[in-house]
Amino acid sequence: CIGCSSCANSCPYEAIRMVEVRTKHGTPVADAVTGQPILKATKCDLCQEQLGGPACQRACPHDALRRVDMSDLPSLAAWTDRR
């Protein structure tokens, strides 16, 4: 996520939200140049353990949402190399 908000603005289900990045103490992290809070995309993960994966991932008609385990490097590389 580069904080561009494209996914949140494009999701017809409003399932993705932009939230402020915070330090471990809860203080918002601001851009050094603009002073604006840094935003990242997030979504709930309450159903990630369902058979078949998260409901929003299955329902997205554009295949734009994918839950990826960032520690599983082969899986992550395969996903980023898809065409």
PyMOL Python script that loads the backbone (N, CA, C, O; Angstrom):
from pymol import cmd

cmd.read_pdbstr("""\
ATOM      1  N   CYS A   1       0.840  -1.189   0.000  1.00  0.00           N
ATOM      2  CA  CYS A   1       0.000   0.000   0.000  1.00  0.00           C
ATOM      3  C   CYS A   1       0.877   1.242   0.000  1.00  0.00           C
ATOM      4  O   CYS A   1       1.762   1.400   0.841  1.00  0.00           O
ATOM      5  N   ILE A   2       0.614   2.114  -0.957  1.00  0.00           N
ATOM      6  CA  ILE A   2       1.359   3.366  -1.035  1.00  0.00           C
ATOM      7  C   ILE A   2       0.515   4.548  -0.562  1.00  0.00           C
ATOM      8  O   ILE A   2       0.950   5.698  -0.631  1.00  0.00           O
ATOM      9  N   GLY A   3      -0.693   4.257  -0.081  1.00  0.00           N
ATOM     10  CA  GLY A   3      -1.545   5.304   0.471  1.00  0.00           C
ATOM     11  C   GLY A   3      -2.269   6.160  -0.550  1.00  0.00           C
ATOM     12  O   GLY A   3      -2.687   7.275  -0.238  1.00  0.00           O
ATOM     13  N   CYS A   4      -2.425   5.653  -1.776  1.00  0.00           N
ATOM     14  CA  CYS A   4      -3.040   6.456  -2.838  1.00  0.00           C
ATOM     15  C   CYS A   4      -4.565   6.508  -2.757  1.00  0.00           C
ATOM     16  O   CYS A   4      -5.175   7.372  -3.386  1.00  0.00           O
ATOM     17  N   SER A   5      -5.191   5.617  -2.009  1.00  0.00           N
ATOM     18  CA  SER A   5      -6.644   5.548  -1.812  1.00  0.00           C
ATOM     19  C   SER A   5      -7.418   5.017  -3.014  1.00  0.00           C
ATOM     20  O   SER A   5      -8.648   4.998  -2.980  1.00  0.00           O
ATOM     21  N   SER A   6      -6.741   4.588  -4.070  1.00  0.00           N
ATOM     22  CA  SER A   6      -7.446   4.096  -5.259  1.00  0.00           C
ATOM     23  C   SER A   6      -8.356   2.922  -4.941  1.00  0.00           C
ATOM     24  O   SER A   6      -9.490   2.871  -5.417  1.00  0.00           O
ATOM     25  N   CYS A   7      -7.874   1.980  -4.145  1.00  0.00           N
ATOM     26  CA  CYS A   7      -8.684   0.809  -3.834  1.00  0.00           C
ATOM     27  C   CYS A   7      -9.924   1.199  -3.032  1.00  0.00           C
ATOM     28  O   CYS A   7     -11.025   0.732  -3.321  1.00  0.00           O
ATOM     29  N   ALA A   8      -9.748   2.046  -2.036  1.00  0.00           N
ATOM     30  CA  ALA A   8     -10.869   2.474  -1.196  1.00  0.00           C
ATOM     31  C   ALA A   8     -11.885   3.272  -2.012  1.00  0.00           C
ATOM     32  O   ALA A   8     -13.092   3.114  -1.829  1.00  0.00           O
ATOM     33  N   ASN A   9     -11.407   4.111  -2.894  1.00  0.00           N
ATOM     34  CA  ASN A   9     -12.316   4.917  -3.710  1.00  0.00           C
ATOM     35  C   ASN A   9     -13.031   4.082  -4.756  1.00  0.00           C
ATOM     36  O   ASN A   9     -14.136   4.431  -5.172  1.00  0.00           O
ATOM     37  N   SER A  10     -12.421   2.986  -5.190  1.00  0.00           N
ATOM     38  CA  SER A  10     -12.988   2.170  -6.258  1.00  0.00           C
ATOM     39  C   SER A  10     -13.886   1.043  -5.777  1.00  0.00           C
ATOM     40  O   SER A  10     -14.687   0.525  -6.555  1.00  0.00           O
ATOM     41  N   CYS A  11     -13.774   0.654  -4.529  1.00  0.00           N
ATOM     42  CA  CYS A  11     -14.555  -0.480  -4.031  1.00  0.00           C
ATOM     43  C   CYS A  11     -16.030  -0.106  -3.928  1.00  0.00           C
ATOM     44  O   CYS A  11     -16.389   0.779  -3.151  1.00  0.00           O
ATOM     45  N   PRO A  12     -16.888  -0.767  -4.701  1.00  0.00           N
ATOM     46  CA  PRO A  12     -18.311  -0.425  -4.662  1.00  0.00           C
ATOM     47  C   PRO A  12     -18.992  -0.840  -3.361  1.00  0.00           C
ATOM     48  O   PRO A  12     -20.116  -0.418  -3.089  1.00  0.00           O
ATOM     49  N   TYR A  13     -18.321  -1.662  -2.557  1.00  0.00           N
ATOM     50  CA  TYR A  13     -18.905  -2.150  -1.311  1.00  0.00           C
ATOM     51  C   TYR A  13     -18.420  -1.369  -0.095  1.00  0.00           C
ATOM     52  O   TYR A  13     -18.845  -1.638   1.029  1.00  0.00           O
ATOM     53  N   GLU A  14     -17.536  -0.408  -0.317  1.00  0.00           N
ATOM     54  CA  GLU A  14     -16.953   0.387   0.764  1.00  0.00           C
ATOM     55  C   GLU A  14     -16.335  -0.523   1.826  1.00  0.00           C
ATOM     56  O   GLU A  14     -16.432  -0.249   3.023  1.00  0.00           O
ATOM     57  N   ALA A  15     -15.695  -1.616   1.374  1.00  0.00           N
ATOM     58  CA  ALA A  15     -15.099  -2.587   2.289  1.00  0.00           C
ATOM     59  C   ALA A  15     -13.677  -2.203   2.691  1.00  0.00           C
ATOM     60  O   ALA A  15     -13.126  -2.760   3.641  1.00  0.00           O
ATOM     61  N   ILE A  16     -13.087  -1.255   1.971  1.00  0.00           N
ATOM     62  CA  ILE A  16     -11.716  -0.839   2.253  1.00  0.00           C
ATOM     63  C   ILE A  16     -11.754   0.592   2.763  1.00  0.00           C
ATOM     64  O   ILE A  16     -12.427   1.448   2.188  1.00  0.00           O
ATOM     65  N   ARG A  17     -11.033   0.845   3.836  1.00  0.00           N
ATOM     66  CA  ARG A  17     -10.988   2.183   4.416  1.00  0.00           C
ATOM     67  C   ARG A  17      -9.541   2.633   4.532  1.00  0.00           C
ATOM     68  O   ARG A  17      -8.631   1.814   4.668  1.00  0.00           O
ATOM     69  N   MET A  18      -9.343   3.930   4.477  1.00  0.00           N
ATOM     70  CA  MET A  18      -8.023   4.510   4.679  1.00  0.00           C
ATOM     71  C   MET A  18      -7.933   4.946   6.139  1.00  0.00           C
ATOM     72  O   MET A  18      -8.807   5.654   6.642  1.00  0.00           O
ATOM     73  N   VAL A  19      -6.876   4.520   6.806  1.00  0.00           N
ATOM     74  CA  VAL A  19      -6.693   4.854   8.217  1.00  0.00           C
ATOM     75  C   VAL A  19      -5.307   5.450   8.430  1.00  0.00           C
ATOM     76  O   VAL A  19      -4.375   5.182   7.672  1.00  0.00           O
ATOM     77  N   GLU A  20      -5.191   6.256   9.466  1.00  0.00           N
ATOM     78  CA  GLU A  20      -3.906   6.854   9.796  1.00  0.00           C
ATOM     79  C   GLU A  20      -2.953   5.807  10.344  1.00  0.00           C
ATOM     80  O   GLU A  20      -3.335   4.969  11.160  1.00  0.00           O
ATOM     81  N   VAL A  21      -1.718   5.862   9.889  1.00  0.00           N
ATOM     82  CA  VAL A  21      -0.672   5.020  10.467  1.00  0.00           C
ATOM     83  C   VAL A  21      -0.316   5.621  11.815  1.00  0.00           C
ATOM     84  O   VAL A  21      -0.176   6.838  11.938  1.00  0.00           O
ATOM     85  N   ARG A  22      -0.169   4.778  12.822  1.00  0.00           N
ATOM     86  CA  ARG A  22       0.133   5.265  14.175  1.00  0.00           C
ATOM     87  C   ARG A  22       1.355   4.548  14.741  1.00  0.00           C
ATOM     88  O   ARG A  22       1.663   3.417  14.364  1.00  0.00           O
ATOM     89  N   THR A  23       2.034   5.222  15.641  1.00  0.00           N
ATOM     90  CA  THR A  23       3.156   4.610  16.342  1.00  0.00           C
ATOM     91  C   THR A  23       2.619   3.613  17.349  1.00  0.00           C
ATOM     92  O   THR A  23       1.407   3.530  17.549  1.00  0.00           O
ATOM     93  N   LYS A  24       3.494   2.859  17.981  1.00  0.00           N
ATOM     94  CA  LYS A  24       3.038   1.895  18.977  1.00  0.00           C
ATOM     95  C   LYS A  24       2.416   2.578  20.184  1.00  0.00           C
ATOM     96  O   LYS A  24       1.757   1.925  20.994  1.00  0.00           O
ATOM     97  N   HIS A  25       2.617   3.885  20.314  1.00  0.00           N
ATOM     98  CA  HIS A  25       2.017   4.653  21.413  1.00  0.00           C
ATOM     99  C   HIS A  25       0.699   5.312  20.994  1.00  0.00           C
ATOM    100  O   HIS A  25       0.059   5.991  21.798  1.00  0.00           O
ATOM    101  N   GLY A  26       0.293   5.108  19.727  1.00  0.00           N
ATOM    102  CA  GLY A  26      -0.979   5.634  19.259  1.00  0.00           C
ATOM    103  C   GLY A  26      -0.917   7.018  18.623  1.00  0.00           C
ATOM    104  O   GLY A  26      -1.949   7.581  18.260  1.00  0.00           O
ATOM    105  N   THR A  27       0.281   7.564  18.487  1.00  0.00           N
ATOM    106  CA  THR A  27       0.440   8.879  17.871  1.00  0.00           C
ATOM    107  C   THR A  27       0.421   8.757  16.357  1.00  0.00           C
ATOM    108  O   THR A  27       1.135   7.915  15.812  1.00  0.00           O
ATOM    109  N   PRO A  28      -0.375   9.570  15.649  1.00  0.00           N
ATOM    110  CA  PRO A  28      -0.389   9.512  14.179  1.00  0.00           C
ATOM    111  C   PRO A  28       0.994   9.848  13.609  1.00  0.00           C
ATOM    112  O   PRO A  28       1.693  10.729  14.109  1.00  0.00           O
ATOM    113  N   VAL A  29       1.364   9.124  12.556  1.00  0.00           N
ATOM    114  CA  VAL A  29       2.623   9.372  11.858  1.00  0.00           C
ATOM    115  C   VAL A  29       2.324  10.358  10.734  1.00  0.00           C
ATOM    116  O   VAL A  29       1.405  10.146   9.943  1.00  0.00           O
ATOM    117  N   ALA A  30       3.102  11.433  10.667  1.00  0.00           N
ATOM    118  CA  ALA A  30       2.876  12.470   9.658  1.00  0.00           C
ATOM    119  C   ALA A  30       3.993  12.473   8.623  1.00  0.00           C
ATOM    120  O   ALA A  30       5.135  12.125   8.920  1.00  0.00           O
ATOM    121  N   ASP A  31       3.646  12.868   7.413  1.00  0.00           N
ATOM    122  CA  ASP A  31       4.623  13.043   6.349  1.00  0.00           C
ATOM    123  C   ASP A  31       5.557  14.186   6.732  1.00  0.00           C
ATOM    124  O   ASP A  31       5.098  15.247   7.156  1.00  0.00           O
ATOM    125  N   ALA A  32       6.855  13.980   6.588  1.00  0.00           N
ATOM    126  CA  ALA A  32       7.845  14.985   6.995  1.00  0.00           C
ATOM    127  C   ALA A  32       7.748  16.257   6.166  1.00  0.00           C
ATOM    128  O   ALA A  32       8.054  17.338   6.670  1.00  0.00           O
ATOM    129  N   VAL A  33       7.333  16.158   4.920  1.00  0.00           N
ATOM    130  CA  VAL A  33       7.271  17.326   4.039  1.00  0.00           C
ATOM    131  C   VAL A  33       5.960  18.089   4.192  1.00  0.00           C
ATOM    132  O   VAL A  33       5.958  19.307   4.369  1.00  0.00           O
ATOM    133  N   THR A  34       4.834  17.353   4.121  1.00  0.00           N
ATOM    134  CA  THR A  34       3.533  18.020   4.127  1.00  0.00           C
ATOM    135  C   THR A  34       2.940  18.186   5.517  1.00  0.00           C
ATOM    136  O   THR A  34       2.101  19.058   5.738  1.00  0.00           O
ATOM    137  N   GLY A  35       3.375  17.350   6.455  1.00  0.00           N
ATOM    138  CA  GLY A  35       2.806  17.391   7.792  1.00  0.00           C
ATOM    139  C   GLY A  35       1.468  16.686   7.893  1.00  0.00           C
ATOM    140  O   GLY A  35       0.871  16.639   8.969  1.00  0.00           O
ATOM    141  N   GLN A  36       0.984  16.130   6.771  1.00  0.00           N
ATOM    142  CA  GLN A  36      -0.298  15.425   6.747  1.00  0.00           C
ATOM    143  C   GLN A  36      -0.115  14.002   7.286  1.00  0.00           C
ATOM    144  O   GLN A  36       0.954  13.414   7.124  1.00  0.00           O
ATOM    145  N   PRO A  37      -1.150  13.449   7.923  1.00  0.00           N
ATOM    146  CA  PRO A  37      -1.056  12.067   8.407  1.00  0.00           C
ATOM    147  C   PRO A  37      -0.848  11.101   7.239  1.00  0.00           C
ATOM    148  O   PRO A  37      -1.401  11.299   6.158  1.00  0.00           O
ATOM    149  N   ILE A  38      -0.053  10.065   7.463  1.00  0.00           N
ATOM    150  CA  ILE A  38       0.158   9.026   6.460  1.00  0.00           C
ATOM    151  C   ILE A  38      -0.991   8.034   6.576  1.00  0.00           C
ATOM    152  O   ILE A  38      -1.288   7.542   7.664  1.00  0.00           O
ATOM    153  N   LEU A  39      -1.634   7.743   5.453  1.00  0.00           N
ATOM    154  CA  LEU A  39      -2.782   6.844   5.417  1.00  0.00           C
ATOM    155  C   LEU A  39      -2.417   5.540   4.721  1.00  0.00           C
ATOM    156  O   LEU A  39      -1.615   5.524   3.788  1.00  0.00           O
ATOM    157  N   LYS A  40      -3.017   4.444   5.187  1.00  0.00           N
ATOM    158  CA  LYS A  40      -2.857   3.133   4.574  1.00  0.00           C
ATOM    159  C   LYS A  40      -4.224   2.472   4.478  1.00  0.00           C
ATOM    160  O   LYS A  40      -5.113   2.737   5.286  1.00  0.00           O
ATOM    161  N   ALA A  41      -4.379   1.608   3.477  1.00  0.00           N
ATOM    162  CA  ALA A  41      -5.635   0.892   3.288  1.00  0.00           C
ATOM    163  C   ALA A  41      -5.754  -0.230   4.310  1.00  0.00           C
ATOM    164  O   ALA A  41      -4.771  -0.886   4.654  1.00  0.00           O
ATOM    165  N   THR A  42      -6.966  -0.435   4.784  1.00  0.00           N
ATOM    166  CA  THR A  42      -7.231  -1.531   5.710  1.00  0.00           C
ATOM    167  C   THR A  42      -8.645  -2.051   5.472  1.00  0.00           C
ATOM    168  O   THR A  42      -9.482  -1.372   4.877  1.00  0.00           O
ATOM    169  N   LYS A  43      -8.884  -3.232   5.935  1.00  0.00           N
ATOM    170  CA  LYS A  43     -10.215  -3.827   5.888  1.00  0.00           C
ATOM    171  C   LYS A  43     -10.335  -4.731   7.098  1.00  0.00           C
ATOM    172  O   LYS A  43      -9.337  -5.046   7.745  1.00  0.00           O
ATOM    173  N   CYS A  44     -11.530  -5.142   7.398  1.00  0.00           N
ATOM    174  CA  CYS A  44     -11.702  -6.040   8.539  1.00  0.00           C
ATOM    175  C   CYS A  44     -11.109  -7.403   8.201  1.00  0.00           C
ATOM    176  O   CYS A  44     -10.907  -7.713   7.027  1.00  0.00           O
ATOM    177  N   ASP A  45     -10.833  -8.207   9.197  1.00  0.00           N
ATOM    178  CA  ASP A  45     -10.355  -9.564   8.961  1.00  0.00           C
ATOM    179  C   ASP A  45     -11.134 -10.561   9.820  1.00  0.00           C
ATOM    180  O   ASP A  45     -10.613 -11.604  10.216  1.00  0.00           O
ATOM    181  N   LEU A  46     -12.375 -10.222  10.094  1.00  0.00           N
ATOM    182  CA  LEU A  46     -13.177 -11.055  10.982  1.00  0.00           C
ATOM    183  C   LEU A  46     -13.558 -12.391  10.373  1.00  0.00           C
ATOM    184  O   LEU A  46     -13.932 -13.312  11.099  1.00  0.00           O
ATOM    185  N   CYS A  47     -13.470 -12.515   9.062  1.00  0.00           N
ATOM    186  CA  CYS A  47     -13.862 -13.779   8.446  1.00  0.00           C
ATOM    187  C   CYS A  47     -12.702 -14.428   7.704  1.00  0.00           C
ATOM    188  O   CYS A  47     -12.936 -15.276   6.844  1.00  0.00           O
ATOM    189  N   GLN A  48     -11.484 -14.067   8.000  1.00  0.00           N
ATOM    190  CA  GLN A  48     -10.346 -14.601   7.246  1.00  0.00           C
ATOM    191  C   GLN A  48     -10.166 -16.104   7.395  1.00  0.00           C
ATOM    192  O   GLN A  48      -9.537 -16.733   6.545  1.00  0.00           O
ATOM    193  N   GLU A  49     -10.699 -16.686   8.449  1.00  0.00           N
ATOM    194  CA  GLU A  49     -10.535 -18.128   8.671  1.00  0.00           C
ATOM    195  C   GLU A  49     -11.641 -18.959   8.025  1.00  0.00           C
ATOM    196  O   GLU A  49     -11.644 -20.182   8.165  1.00  0.00           O
ATOM    197  N   GLN A  50     -12.572 -18.329   7.328  1.00  0.00           N
ATOM    198  CA  GLN A  50     -13.650 -19.072   6.675  1.00  0.00           C
ATOM    199  C   GLN A  50     -13.099 -19.990   5.601  1.00  0.00           C
ATOM    200  O   GLN A  50     -12.074 -19.698   4.985  1.00  0.00           O
ATOM    201  N   LEU A  51     -13.782 -21.097   5.381  1.00  0.00           N
ATOM    202  CA  LEU A  51     -13.426 -21.939   4.244  1.00  0.00           C
ATOM    203  C   LEU A  51     -13.624 -21.132   2.980  1.00  0.00           C
ATOM    204  O   LEU A  51     -14.663 -20.493   2.815  1.00  0.00           O
ATOM    205  N   GLY A  52     -12.671 -21.145   2.101  1.00  0.00           N
ATOM    206  CA  GLY A  52     -12.769 -20.361   0.877  1.00  0.00           C
ATOM    207  C   GLY A  52     -12.196 -18.970   1.024  1.00  0.00           C
ATOM    208  O   GLY A  52     -12.151 -18.223   0.047  1.00  0.00           O
ATOM    209  N   GLY A  53     -11.757 -18.599   2.207  1.00  0.00           N
ATOM    210  CA  GLY A  53     -11.139 -17.294   2.407  1.00  0.00           C
ATOM    211  C   GLY A  53     -12.141 -16.223   2.775  1.00  0.00           C
ATOM    212  O   GLY A  53     -13.328 -16.509   2.937  1.00  0.00           O
ATOM    213  N   PRO A  54     -11.674 -14.981   2.909  1.00  0.00           N
ATOM    214  CA  PRO A  54     -12.534 -13.866   3.309  1.00  0.00           C
ATOM    215  C   PRO A  54     -13.683 -13.637   2.318  1.00  0.00           C
ATOM    216  O   PRO A  54     -13.499 -13.750   1.106  1.00  0.00           O
ATOM    217  N   ALA A  55     -14.847 -13.321   2.841  1.00  0.00           N
ATOM    218  CA  ALA A  55     -16.030 -13.120   2.009  1.00  0.00           C
ATOM    219  C   ALA A  55     -15.834 -11.983   1.011  1.00  0.00           C
ATOM    220  O   ALA A  55     -16.288 -12.088  -0.128  1.00  0.00           O
ATOM    221  N   CYS A  56     -15.176 -10.912   1.406  1.00  0.00           N
ATOM    222  CA  CYS A  56     -14.998  -9.785   0.494  1.00  0.00           C
ATOM    223  C   CYS A  56     -14.095 -10.163  -0.681  1.00  0.00           C
ATOM    224  O   CYS A  56     -14.313  -9.713  -1.806  1.00  0.00           O
ATOM    225  N   GLN A  57     -13.084 -10.988  -0.418  1.00  0.00           N
ATOM    226  CA  GLN A  57     -12.185 -11.432  -1.492  1.00  0.00           C
ATOM    227  C   GLN A  57     -12.958 -12.273  -2.499  1.00  0.00           C
ATOM    228  O   GLN A  57     -12.794 -12.103  -3.707  1.00  0.00           O
ATOM    229  N   ARG A  58     -13.803 -13.184  -2.004  1.00  0.00           N
ATOM    230  CA  ARG A  58     -14.607 -14.019  -2.906  1.00  0.00           C
ATOM    231  C   ARG A  58     -15.629 -13.188  -3.668  1.00  0.00           C
ATOM    232  O   ARG A  58     -15.934 -13.488  -4.823  1.00  0.00           O
ATOM    233  N   ALA A  59     -16.162 -12.144  -3.034  1.00  0.00           N
ATOM    234  CA  ALA A  59     -17.233 -11.360  -3.644  1.00  0.00           C
ATOM    235  C   ALA A  59     -16.738 -10.288  -4.607  1.00  0.00           C
ATOM    236  O   ALA A  59     -17.514  -9.805  -5.431  1.00  0.00           O
ATOM    237  N   CYS A  60     -15.470  -9.907  -4.524  1.00  0.00           N
ATOM    238  CA  CYS A  60     -14.972  -8.816  -5.365  1.00  0.00           C
ATOM    239  C   CYS A  60     -15.024  -9.229  -6.833  1.00  0.00           C
ATOM    240  O   CYS A  60     -14.325 -10.160  -7.233  1.00  0.00           O
ATOM    241  N   PRO A  61     -15.844  -8.549  -7.649  1.00  0.00           N
ATOM    242  CA  PRO A  61     -15.992  -8.940  -9.044  1.00  0.00           C
ATOM    243  C   PRO A  61     -14.773  -8.596  -9.897  1.00  0.00           C
ATOM    244  O   PRO A  61     -14.692  -9.011 -11.052  1.00  0.00           O
ATOM    245  N   HIS A  62     -13.843  -7.856  -9.350  1.00  0.00           N
ATOM    246  CA  HIS A  62     -12.675  -7.418 -10.117  1.00  0.00           C
ATOM    247  C   HIS A  62     -11.409  -8.157  -9.729  1.00  0.00           C
ATOM    248  O   HIS A  62     -10.343  -7.884 -10.281  1.00  0.00           O
ATOM    249  N   ASP A  63     -11.504  -9.098  -8.778  1.00  0.00           N
ATOM    250  CA  ASP A  63     -10.346  -9.829  -8.273  1.00  0.00           C
ATOM    251  C   ASP A  63      -9.250  -8.863  -7.811  1.00  0.00           C
ATOM    252  O   ASP A  63      -8.060  -9.120  -7.989  1.00  0.00           O
ATOM    253  N   ALA A  64      -9.675  -7.764  -7.221  1.00  0.00           N
ATOM    254  CA  ALA A  64      -8.740  -6.717  -6.811  1.00  0.00           C
ATOM    255  C   ALA A  64      -8.246  -6.893  -5.383  1.00  0.00           C
ATOM    256  O   ALA A  64      -7.257  -6.276  -4.988  1.00  0.00           O
ATOM    257  N   LEU A  65      -8.916  -7.718  -4.617  1.00  0.00           N
ATOM    258  CA  LEU A  65      -8.561  -7.879  -3.211  1.00  0.00           C
ATOM    259  C   LEU A  65      -8.004  -9.265  -2.992  1.00  0.00           C
ATOM    260  O   LEU A  65      -8.622 -10.258  -3.374  1.00  0.00           O
ATOM    261  N   ARG A  66      -6.842  -9.335  -2.381  1.00  0.00           N
ATOM    262  CA  ARG A  66      -6.224 -10.621  -2.103  1.00  0.00           C
ATOM    263  C   ARG A  66      -5.523 -10.543  -0.759  1.00  0.00           C
ATOM    264  O   ARG A  66      -4.697  -9.656  -0.542  1.00  0.00           O
ATOM    265  N   ARG A  67      -5.843 -11.464   0.152  1.00  0.00           N
ATOM    266  CA  ARG A  67      -5.147 -11.540   1.435  1.00  0.00           C
ATOM    267  C   ARG A  67      -3.882 -12.336   1.194  1.00  0.00           C
ATOM    268  O   ARG A  67      -3.938 -13.456   0.684  1.00  0.00           O
ATOM    269  N   VAL A  68      -2.746 -11.771   1.554  1.00  0.00           N
ATOM    270  CA  VAL A  68      -1.463 -12.421   1.317  1.00  0.00           C
ATOM    271  C   VAL A  68      -0.680 -12.427   2.620  1.00  0.00           C
ATOM    272  O   VAL A  68      -0.596 -11.412   3.311  1.00  0.00           O
ATOM    273  N   ASP A  69      -0.109 -13.578   2.949  1.00  0.00           N
ATOM    274  CA  ASP A  69       0.757 -13.695   4.121  1.00  0.00           C
ATOM    275  C   ASP A  69       2.117 -13.133   3.721  1.00  0.00           C
ATOM    276  O   ASP A  69       2.837 -13.750   2.936  1.00  0.00           O
ATOM    277  N   MET A  70       2.469 -11.976   4.250  1.00  0.00           N
ATOM    278  CA  MET A  70       3.704 -11.304   3.859  1.00  0.00           C
ATOM    279  C   MET A  70       4.951 -12.091   4.269  1.00  0.00           C
ATOM    280  O   MET A  70       6.040 -11.805   3.772  1.00  0.00           O
ATOM    281  N   SER A  71       4.819 -13.071   5.159  1.00  0.00           N
ATOM    282  CA  SER A  71       5.975 -13.871   5.545  1.00  0.00           C
ATOM    283  C   SER A  71       6.163 -15.085   4.629  1.00  0.00           C
ATOM    284  O   SER A  71       7.194 -15.754   4.697  1.00  0.00           O
ATOM    285  N   ASP A  72       5.182 -15.371   3.781  1.00  0.00           N
ATOM    286  CA  ASP A  72       5.272 -16.483   2.836  1.00  0.00           C
ATOM    287  C   ASP A  72       5.799 -15.928   1.513  1.00  0.00           C
ATOM    288  O   ASP A  72       5.019 -15.620   0.612  1.00  0.00           O
ATOM    289  N   LEU A  73       7.116 -15.802   1.398  1.00  0.00           N
ATOM    290  CA  LEU A  73       7.725 -15.140   0.241  1.00  0.00           C
ATOM    291  C   LEU A  73       7.424 -15.802  -1.100  1.00  0.00           C
ATOM    292  O   LEU A  73       7.169 -15.077  -2.062  1.00  0.00           O
ATOM    293  N   PRO A  74       7.434 -17.133  -1.234  1.00  0.00           N
ATOM    294  CA  PRO A  74       7.094 -17.721  -2.534  1.00  0.00           C
ATOM    295  C   PRO A  74       5.666 -17.375  -2.973  1.00  0.00           C
ATOM    296  O   PRO A  74       5.424 -17.071  -4.141  1.00  0.00           O
ATOM    297  N   SER A  75       4.732 -17.423  -2.032  1.00  0.00           N
ATOM    298  CA  SER A  75       3.348 -17.087  -2.350  1.00  0.00           C
ATOM    299  C   SER A  75       3.217 -15.610  -2.723  1.00  0.00           C
ATOM    300  O   SER A  75       2.508 -15.264  -3.668  1.00  0.00           O
ATOM    301  N   LEU A  76       3.895 -14.757  -1.987  1.00  0.00           N
ATOM    302  CA  LEU A  76       3.870 -13.322  -2.265  1.00  0.00           C
ATOM    303  C   LEU A  76       4.473 -13.032  -3.637  1.00  0.00           C
ATOM    304  O   LEU A  76       3.925 -12.228  -4.391  1.00  0.00           O
ATOM    305  N   ALA A  77       5.587 -13.670  -3.968  1.00  0.00           N
ATOM    306  CA  ALA A  77       6.231 -13.461  -5.268  1.00  0.00           C
ATOM    307  C   ALA A  77       5.323 -13.935  -6.401  1.00  0.00           C
ATOM    308  O   ALA A  77       5.227 -13.275  -7.436  1.00  0.00           O
ATOM    309  N   ALA A  78       4.655 -15.080  -6.213  1.00  0.00           N
ATOM    310  CA  ALA A  78       3.745 -15.582  -7.230  1.00  0.00           C
ATOM    311  C   ALA A  78       2.591 -14.622  -7.455  1.00  0.00           C
ATOM    312  O   ALA A  78       2.174 -14.405  -8.593  1.00  0.00           O
ATOM    313  N   TRP A  79       2.067 -14.042  -6.369  1.00  0.00           N
ATOM    314  CA  TRP A  79       0.948 -13.109  -6.497  1.00  0.00           C
ATOM    315  C   TRP A  79       1.383 -11.824  -7.210  1.00  0.00           C
ATOM    316  O   TRP A  79       0.655 -11.317  -8.063  1.00  0.00           O
ATOM    317  N   THR A  80       2.551 -11.298  -6.872  1.00  0.00           N
ATOM    318  CA  THR A  80       2.994 -10.046  -7.499  1.00  0.00           C
ATOM    319  C   THR A  80       3.405 -10.247  -8.955  1.00  0.00           C
ATOM    320  O   THR A  80       3.409  -9.292  -9.731  1.00  0.00           O
ATOM    321  N   ASP A  81       3.755 -11.496  -9.341  1.00  0.00           N
ATOM    322  CA  ASP A  81       4.156 -11.771 -10.721  1.00  0.00           C
ATOM    323  C   ASP A  81       3.003 -12.194 -11.613  1.00  0.00           C
ATOM    324  O   ASP A  81       3.214 -12.508 -12.785  1.00  0.00           O
ATOM    325  N   ARG A  82       1.772 -12.207 -11.075  1.00  0.00           N
ATOM    326  CA  ARG A  82       0.626 -12.643 -11.889  1.00  0.00           C
ATOM    327  C   ARG A  82       0.398 -11.673 -13.042  1.00  0.00           C
ATOM    328  O   ARG A  82       0.732 -10.491 -12.960  1.00  0.00           O
ATOM    329  N   ARG A  83      -0.158 -12.182 -14.076  1.00  0.00           N
ATOM    330  CA  ARG A  83      -0.429 -11.322 -15.248  1.00  0.00           C
ATOM    331  C   ARG A  83      -1.813 -11.565 -15.764  1.00  0.00           C
ATOM    332  O   ARG A  83      -2.226 -10.940 -16.741  1.00  0.00           O
TER     333      ARG A  83
END
""", "prot")
cmd.dss("prot")
cmd.show_as("cartoon", "prot")
cmd.util.cbc("prot")
cmd.orient("prot")
